Amino acid sequence: MGQIQTGIDRLENTLQTRLADRRVNMVNMRREYFYATPEEVKELLESVGGQHLLEFHGVPEAVEWRASGGRGREEMLTSNIEG
């Protein structure tokens, strides 16, 4: 049975292809994390499907991350691992 690909599926595949060389995990391809800034992703979205981009927030809300200490906690944990 064939799989029907929607517009969002095509957009996702296109973004993953264009960001392939910036993949965080090169072993498990099901982990879809990439080294890219929100601005870089926005530019890709605009070039691929800009007419469908309704809203874009460059700074994520990240309520839980900020409540848990955010960047300061991240830096503390990193320095403990490295040091």
Residue, then its C-alpha position, 0 to 999 in steps of 0.5 A: m500500500g502506498q503512502i500519501q505524502t502531504g504538503i507538510d511531509r514534503l516540507e519536512n523532507t525538504l528541510q531535513t535534506r537541506l540540513a542533512d550536513r548539520r545533523v546532530n546525530m549521524v548514527n540514528m537518522r530517526r533523531e531529527y535534530f540539527y545545528a541551525t539557528p531559528e533565523e536559518v530555519k526561518e530563511l529555509l522555510e521562506s525559500v521552500g514554502g514562504q507563502h504558507l508561513l503564517e507565524f514565526h517566533g525567533v525566540p521560543e517560549a520554553v516555559e519549562w526550560r526557563a523555569s528550570g534555570g535555562r542557559g545558566r543551568e546548562e552552562m553549569l552542567t557543561s562546565n561540571i562535565e568538562g572540568 
